[in-house]
Amino acid sequence: MHKSSFEQNSANTVTNGAEVEVDLTLLRPADLNRPGA
């Protein structure tokens, strides 16, 4: 089934938001004090 542009954009926003949230978690100042993986 073809998704509307609105539905596709909403899905992209959710995905991008999750990616950004992960990036912020990895870049927290506290993480800089721990050895890198």
Secondary structure as GFF3:
##gff-version 3
##sequence-region A 1 37
A	DSSP	alpha_helix	5	26	.	.	.	ID=ss1
A	DSSP	alpha_helix	29	32	.	.	.	ID=ss2
###
